[in-house]
Amino acid sequence: MSTVFDVSVRKSYVINQLEMHPDLDLPTKLQLCYRFKILPWLTPAFREFVSLPIKGLGPMGIAKIPTYILHALIQVKHQISTHWLTLEAVVSPTMAGMCHTPLTCANGWETGWTTGPAEMLRHPDIFYSSWDILAQLESVEIPQVCSDCRESSVVNVKETGCLLMEDGFVEDKFEELRAWLMSH
């Protein structure tokens, strides 16, 4: 019967029209995603929610989000904030390059970390993603750190992936949500 009425084509048409609707907010998008299994909306909507403060949704917005998805959102945001608190407190190690003053560079790197990335991670008004922080680390000059030590230390941060773990947290939770959505 669905082939006679071409339901899948009509569903695709309605989804495309809804995406352009000016009143379609994120909570409603997730609600529709859950109700009608619109999987292409799940990834961008969930990623956008992760980057927003939960308080900013307001009671009406939170009420629209399906409970399981809201719980997953809160879990991943908690996981990210816990990771960020760890990154604030634990300075990424300095990797000495061809340097004559490794202790000075290590002290300068620690100071640079606590006044740079750590401050960005705990900023109350501006959300900095790990990519923003990594870009800042790559471009900033730390006066007490020689260029070899700075470059080696930034490479170490990249290779360990400590700043990019939040993407993995979101991806893992997204896969869990996708499986859950498909089973309901």
N, C-alpha and C positions, 0 to 999 in steps of 0.2 A: 504494500500500500504506500510505503514511503517513496518508492520509485515513481509511482503514479503521480503523487503530489509534489515530488522533488523536494522533500523536507530538508535535506542537507543543504541544498542551494539556497532555500529560503532562510534557513538558520544563518548561513554565512552572510547573506544580504542584511539581515536584521542586525547581526553583530557589527558589521561594517558601518551601518547607519548609526548604531548606538555609540560607537567609538567617537564619532564626530559630534555627538550631542553635547551642547555647552553645559547642561546641568548634570552630566555624569561625573560624580565625584568618586574618589578612591574607595570609600566604604561601600558605596552602591555597586561599584565595579566588582569588588570582591564578593559581594552578596550575589550578584548575578552570575559570577564565575562559579560559585558554589552551586547555586540552584540549577543552572543549565549546563554545567560542566564546560565552561568556555576556557579551556586550558591555555590558549595563547595569551589571555589576560593575566594569568596567575603570576608569571615571572615578573613582568614589569611592575604590576601593582604591588606585589610583595616587596620587591626591591625598593620601590619608592617609599613604602610604609616603613621599611627598616631605617631609611635615612631621615624620617620625620620623628619629632618627639610625640610620644603617645598622648601626652596631655593636650597637644594641639588638635587632636581629633574631636575633642568634646564628647559629651555624653551621647548625643544623637549619632555621631559618627561611629563611636565604639559599639553602640547598640545594633548598628547595621551589619557589622562584621560577624560572620559565623564564628561561634565560640571556639571551635577547633583551630581555625585560622588565627584568631586573636591570641589564643594561648600559644601557638607556634611563634607568632610575632613577639610576644612578650619573652618567650624563652630565648629566641635568638638575640634580641636586644640585650637581655641580661648577660648572655654569653659574651657578646661583644663588649659591653661595658666592663665586665670582669676582666677581660683580656686587656682592655685599655688601661684599667687601673694597675694591672701588672706592668704594662709597658711604661707607665708613668714612674713607677717605683723602682724598676730594675733597668738600669742603663744598659743599652746594647754595648757589648765590649768593644774596646778600641782595637783595631788591627794595625799593628805597626808596619809601616812600609820601610823604605830606605831612609831611616830617620836617625838623627844624632841625639834627639831629646825625647825618647819615648814616654818618659814619665810626665813631662810637660804636656805632651800631646794627649796622654790619657786623661790628665786632669782637665785639660781644655775641652776634650770630647764630652766628659761627664758634665761639665758646666754648660756646654752647648746643648746637650741633650735635655737637661732639666729646664733650661730657659727657652728651648725651641719645641721639639716634639712633645715633651711632657706638658708644656703649657697649652699647646694646640689640642692635645687629647682631653684636657680637663676644662677647656674654655666653655663657660656657661651659656654664651649667647650664639656662638657660631659653631656649626657642625663641620668638622674637618674630617674627610675620609682618610683612610690610610694612604690612598694614592696622593692626596694633597700633601700629606706629611712627608711622604717619600720624595715628592717633587721638591719640596722645601729643603729637605736634607741634601738633595743633589745640587741645588743651586746656591746654598748659603756658604759663606766663608766664615770660618770660626778662627778668630785671630790667634789663639794659642795653639792651634793644630796645624801642622805642616800639611801641604797639599797631598803628599803621598799617604800619610796616615788618614786624612779625611777621605780620600778616594777608597782606600782599602777598607775603612770602616763602613762606608756607604755600601760598597760591594758586599760586605759581610751581612749587613742588614737585609739587602736584597736576597742574598743566597739563603739565609736562614728562613726568610719568608715571615718573620715575626710581625711585620707591619701589614702583611697581606692576608693574614689568617681569617679576617672577618669575611672575606669573599667565600672562603670554604665553609664557614659557619652558615652563611645564608644559603649557599648551594646545597649543603646537606639537609637543611630544614626544608628547602624548596622541594627536594626529591621526596622527602617524607610526606609533604603536603600533596604532591602530585599523586603519589601512590594512594594516599588516603582518599583524595577526591575521585580517583578512578574506581575505588572500591565501594563508594557510596552512591 
